[in-house]
């Protein structure tokens, strides 16, 4: 019997503003948007900030359009299955991130990027870092 190997990965990132978050995510999204289904769950509406950012960066218009067509405005209702390789971006406070992650607990073909805002909320980053395969940082596009 041949079993399908899981390609699931857990990433996280820490950001100080919505623009900072988007600058961290954009290179990763740009590199993967044609290979994977990308779904965004966000506690805060990021549509206006991503529009501003995309106007200011040097990307091809079709790349900008693909990125803008992702659901940056709020909670996502798209279904996720194990058949398609999917990247799920979850942005919000610690409770929101944990709650949304429960939906994907048993799926094998997804990579999850948990995004935490660094502010007055007490995030114990050392504990969080141990639960992830990699931490995303700002890269050059």
N, C-alpha and C positions, 0 to 999 in steps of 0.2 A: 504494500500500500504506500502510495506516494502522498506525502502531506505538503501542503502549500506553506512555504516559509513566510513568516511575518516580516513585513518591511516597516513596521511601526517604529516611530522615533518620537521622543519627547524633547522639545526645545523650550527655552524661556527667554524672555528679554525684560529688561528693566528700563524704564523711560521716565523723563521728567515733564514732558509735554506731548500733546498729540502730534505735533510736527516731528518731534524727536522719535516717537514711536513709528511714524510713517517712514522716516528716513532709515530706520533700522530694518523695517519690513520690506521696503521697496526693492532692494537688490535681490533678496531671497524670492520675492514674488516674481520679479522680472525673469529670473533664471528658471522658474518652475511653472509659470502660467501656461505654457504650451504643453507641458508634460503631465500635469496633474490637475484635478479639479481642486479649486481653492475656494474655501468657504470661510466667511468672517462672521464671528459672533462678537458683538461689541456692546458694552453697557452704555456707552456714550456715542452719539451720532458723530462720525468722523468724515462725513461727506464733504462738508465745506472746507475743512483743512486739507483733505487730500486733493481737492480741486485746486486750491491755492498752490500747494506744493508741486503738483504736476505741471502747472503753468511755468514754474520757475526752474525746472530741471531739464536737462538735455536728454530727452528720449524721443524715439520716433513716435509719430502721431498714432500709429496703430497700436504700439505698446501702451501709450497713455490711455487710449480708448479701452483696451482690454483690462487694464488696472482699474480704471474708473468704473467699469461695468461690474466689478465685484460689489457685494452688498456692504458698503461702508456706513450705512445709515442706522443700523440697529440689529436687533436679534434676527437670526436667520431661521427660516422654516424649511430649507432644503433638506431632503432626505439623504442620508449617508448610508452606504452599504459596503460590504467587504469586497465587492466585485471590482470597484474602481479605486485606483490609488487616489487618495484625497489628502489635502493639507487643510487643517482646520486651525484658524487663528482665533484665539479667545482673548478678548481684552476687557478688563474690568477690575474691580476690587477682588481681593482674595476669595471672598465668599462666592462671588459670581463665577470666577474662574473654576473653582472647585465644583460648583453646581453644574456648570455646562460640561465639565470633564466627565461627569458620571454618565452622560449620554453615550460616550464613546469608549467606555471602560472595556468592553468585550470585543470591539472591532480590531481586526488585525492589519488592515491595509491602509491605515491612516497615520499621518504624522501630525502632531499637535504642537502648536506654538502658544504657550501661555504668556501673556503680556501683563506685567505688573507695573503700575505707576509708583514711582518712588516719591512719596510725599510724607505728610505727617502720620499716615497710617503705619502702624508698626508691622513691617514685613521682616521676618527673620530670614534674610537672604541666604545665610549659610545653610539653613535647613532646606530651603527651596532648591538651591543649587544641586544638592545631593540627589534630587528626584529627577534630574534631566540628563539627557545625553550630551547636550551642548547648549551654550548660552549665545544667543545672537547679539552681535554688536554692529555698530554703524560701519558700513563699507562704502567704498567708492562705487558709484554706478557707472 
